[in-house]
Amino acid sequence: MTTLRVFSPTTIGALLFLVSFSCYALECDQLEEAREEAIHGDANAQYLVGNAYYFGQCTIQDLDAAMYWFFRASENGSDDANYSIGLAFNSGVGLMRNAKVATLFVSRAARNQHQMAIVTLANWRILGFENCDDIPKISKLLSDISDQEYLDYVEYDRLKDLQLACAE
């Protein structure tokens, strides 16, 4: 059984920040409209509202409210929300730290080709590496990354060291 070494909360926050603000930042005048859509079950709006609360964007930071909206979005099929929930469980920011539950949520997003979720799972396997049997599993995860810019986030130096050690 593989033991995952978890990222620090700072690293998780940075990854979540990159994913969230690069694609999903709300303008302050859009927040009320997003809240209305979120109340009516729009998964993307629920994720956006959760994100706004998580970062205190156009509202006061409220991690409980953020997790509420992330879970609602997850229930409605949002891979971004599943990824964010997984990161929160992994870091312990907003939710109690739990690596197994973190892996479940991030895996759920990765199954739907969420690129950062795939990178995160690969990195967790690399950083929590226990035996050479993990190398093909890591390679399989990395082959699922279709957007080449996400490969910049992979711990390749560590992976190469592991491959060399396993080849000996």
C-alpha positions as CSV (number, residue, x, y, z in Angstrom):
1,M,0.0,0.0,0.0
2,T,1.4,3.4,-1.0
3,T,1.8,6.1,1.7
4,L,1.2,9.5,0.3
5,R,3.4,12.3,1.5
6,V,1.2,15.4,1.5
7,F,2.0,18.7,0.0
8,S,2.4,21.6,2.4
9,P,-0.6,23.9,2.8
10,T,1.5,26.6,1.1
11,T,2.0,24.4,-2.0
12,I,-1.6,23.4,-2.1
13,G,-2.7,27.0,-1.8
14,A,-0.4,28.0,-4.7
15,L,-1.7,25.2,-6.9
16,L,-5.4,26.0,-6.1
17,F,-4.6,29.6,-6.6
18,L,-3.2,28.9,-10.1
19,V,-6.1,26.8,-11.2
20,S,-8.7,29.0,-9.7
21,F,-7.6,32.4,-10.7
22,S,-6.1,31.6,-14.1
23,C,-9.5,30.3,-15.4
24,Y,-12.3,31.0,-12.9
25,A,-11.9,34.4,-11.3
26,L,-15.1,36.3,-10.9
27,E,-15.4,40.0,-11.4
28,C,-16.9,41.5,-8.2
29,D,-20.0,42.6,-10.1
30,Q,-20.6,39.0,-11.2
31,L,-20.6,37.5,-7.7
32,E,-24.3,38.2,-6.9
33,E,-25.4,36.7,-10.3
34,A,-23.2,33.7,-9.6
35,R,-24.8,33.3,-6.1
36,E,-28.3,33.3,-7.7
37,E,-27.3,30.7,-10.2
38,A,-25.6,28.6,-7.5
39,I,-28.7,28.6,-5.4
40,H,-30.6,27.2,-8.4
41,G,-28.1,24.3,-8.8
42,D,-25.6,25.5,-11.4
43,A,-22.5,23.5,-10.6
44,N,-20.1,26.0,-12.3
45,A,-21.6,28.9,-10.4
46,Q,-21.5,26.9,-7.1
47,Y,-17.8,26.3,-7.7
48,L,-17.2,30.0,-8.5
49,V,-19.0,31.1,-5.4
50,G,-17.0,28.6,-3.3
51,N,-13.8,29.9,-4.9
52,A,-14.7,33.5,-4.1
53,Y,-15.3,32.5,-0.4
54,Y,-12.1,30.4,-0.3
55,F,-9.9,33.3,-1.4
56,G,-12.0,36.2,0.0
57,Q,-12.5,37.5,-3.6
58,C,-15.2,40.2,-3.6
59,T,-16.4,38.9,-0.2
60,I,-15.0,38.1,3.2
61,Q,-13.0,34.9,3.3
62,D,-15.1,32.1,4.8
63,L,-13.7,28.6,4.5
64,D,-16.9,27.0,5.8
65,A,-19.0,28.7,3.1
66,A,-16.3,27.8,0.5
67,M,-16.5,24.1,1.4
68,Y,-20.3,24.2,1.4
69,W,-20.4,25.5,-2.1
70,F,-17.6,23.2,-3.3
71,F,-19.5,20.2,-1.9
72,R,-22.7,21.4,-3.6
73,A,-20.8,21.8,-6.9
74,S,-19.2,18.3,-6.4
75,E,-22.7,16.8,-6.0
76,N,-23.7,18.4,-9.3
77,G,-20.7,17.0,-11.1
78,S,-18.0,19.7,-11.0
79,D,-14.5,18.3,-11.4
80,D,-13.0,21.6,-10.4
81,A,-14.9,21.3,-7.1
82,N,-13.8,17.7,-6.6
83,Y,-10.2,18.8,-7.1
84,S,-10.5,21.7,-4.7
85,I,-12.1,19.5,-2.1
86,G,-9.3,17.0,-2.5
87,L,-6.7,19.7,-2.0
88,A,-8.5,21.0,1.1
89,F,-8.5,17.5,2.6
90,N,-4.9,17.1,1.7
91,S,-3.8,20.4,3.2
92,G,-6.2,20.6,6.1
93,V,-7.2,24.1,5.0
94,G,-11.0,24.3,5.3
95,L,-11.4,20.6,6.1
96,M,-9.8,18.1,8.5
97,R,-6.7,16.7,6.9
98,N,-7.2,13.2,5.4
99,A,-4.9,11.9,2.7
100,K,-7.2,9.0,1.8
101,V,-10.3,11.2,1.3
102,A,-8.1,13.7,-0.6
103,T,-7.0,11.0,-3.0
104,L,-10.7,9.9,-3.5
105,F,-11.8,13.4,-4.5
106,V,-8.7,14.2,-6.7
107,S,-9.1,10.8,-8.4
108,R,-12.7,11.6,-9.1
109,A,-11.6,14.7,-11.0
110,A,-8.7,12.9,-12.7
111,R,-11.0,10.2,-14.1
112,N,-12.7,13.0,-16.0
113,Q,-9.4,14.2,-17.4
114,H,-9.0,17.2,-15.1
115,Q,-5.4,18.0,-15.9
116,M,-4.2,19.4,-12.6
117,A,-5.9,16.5,-10.8
118,I,-3.8,14.1,-12.9
119,V,-0.6,16.0,-12.2
120,T,-1.4,16.1,-8.5
121,L,-2.0,12.3,-8.3
122,A,1.2,11.7,-10.3
123,N,3.2,14.0,-7.9
124,W,1.6,12.3,-4.8
125,R,2.8,8.9,-6.2
126,I,6.2,10.3,-7.0
127,L,6.6,12.0,-3.6
128,G,5.2,9.0,-1.7
129,F,7.1,6.5,-3.7
130,E,7.6,3.1,-2.0
131,N,8.6,0.6,-4.6
132,C,9.5,0.2,-8.3
133,D,6.1,-1.2,-9.1
134,D,4.8,2.4,-8.9
135,I,6.8,3.6,-11.9
136,P,4.4,2.2,-14.5
137,K,1.4,3.6,-12.6
138,I,3.1,7.0,-12.6
139,S,3.9,6.7,-16.3
140,K,0.2,5.8,-17.0
141,L,-1.0,8.9,-15.1
142,L,1.4,11.1,-17.0
143,S,0.3,9.7,-20.3
144,D,-3.2,11.0,-19.5
145,I,-2.0,14.6,-19.5
146,S,-3.2,16.1,-22.8
147,D,-2.3,19.7,-22.1
148,Q,1.5,20.0,-22.3
149,E,1.6,23.1,-20.1
150,Y,0.6,21.0,-17.1
151,L,3.6,18.8,-17.4
152,D,5.6,21.8,-16.0
153,Y,4.1,21.0,-12.6
154,V,5.3,17.3,-12.5
155,E,8.2,16.4,-10.2
156,Y,10.3,15.1,-13.1
157,D,13.7,15.4,-11.4
158,R,12.5,13.2,-8.5
159,L,10.9,10.7,-11.0
160,K,14.1,10.4,-13.0
161,D,16.0,9.7,-9.7
162,L,13.5,7.0,-8.9
163,Q,13.7,5.4,-12.4
164,L,17.5,5.3,-12.2
165,A,17.4,3.7,-8.7
166,C,14.9,1.1,-9.9
167,A,17.0,0.3,-13.0
168,E,20.0,-0.7,-10.8
